Amino acid sequence: MQRIYCLSGLGADERIFANIKIEGATLVHLSWPAYDEHDELPCYAQKMSALIKEDNPILLGVSFGGMLAVEIAKLRDVKKAIIVSSAKNKGEVPHFGRFMKFLVMKQIVPASFYTWPNRFVLKLFGASTDEEKEVLRGVLTTSDGHLVRWAMKAIQLWQNTNCPPQVVHIHGDADKVITPQYIHADYWIKQGSHIMIYNKSDEINAIIQRELKQWL
C-alpha cells in the first residue's frame, strides 16, 4: 500500500482530509513540529521533511501545507507533491494591504484571534453548509494560534521563485483566501473554495488518482 504524506493548512489537523479516499493508498498525516520564532518557511520545511522516513515520498499539501510541500520537494526527491488551495511561489501569495501586513509582520494580533471561527472567516473559507461550518469550527478552535501567527509572517517572508517539476497544483476558481488571479494551476475546480479538499473531494480524488496511477 502506497503512503501519501499529508500536510494540513495553518495549524490544522487531519480532519480536513476526511473525504480524501485514494484507491491503493493510505494517508499519513504529518503533525506540526516545534518551530522557532526566527524560522522561515524553508527552514521549517526541513523540520517537516525529517518526519518522513520514506525515500521518494508522495506529498499532499493544503494551503500552508502546500507551500511546505513545495519546499520539501526542493530538498529531496519526491514522486509527486500535490498541492491544493495553495501557492507555488511568492508571486502566487496574495498581497496583504499595508496595514494588515504591518500587523502580521509585527505579530500584533493575539494568537487567540487566529482560532476564532467567526462568521467572516467561515464565509472566507467557503464553508456554506452546517456540516462544513461545524468541521471548520472544530479545526480552527483546536489549532495552535501561536503557530498560525508565526506561519502568517513566514508566508509573507517567503521568497521562493522555483517550483520542482514533480509539483501538481489543484486550485479553486472561487478561492477567497489564495485568490485565483495570481495562480497558475494545473487543474482548476469550478466553484472550488479554500476548503474544497473537503467539499469538492470527489473531483480532487479523481485528479489525485490520475496523477498517481503509475505508483498505485
Secondary structure by P-SEA (a helix, b strand, c coil): cbbbbbbbccccccccccccccccbbbbbbccccccccccaaaaaaaaaaaccccbbbbbbcaaaaaaaaaaaaaccccccccccccccccccccccaaaaaaaaaccccccccccccaaaaaaaccccaaaaaaaaaaaaaccaaaaaaaaaaaaacccccccccbbbbbbcccccccccccccccccccccccccccaaaaaaaaaaaaacccc
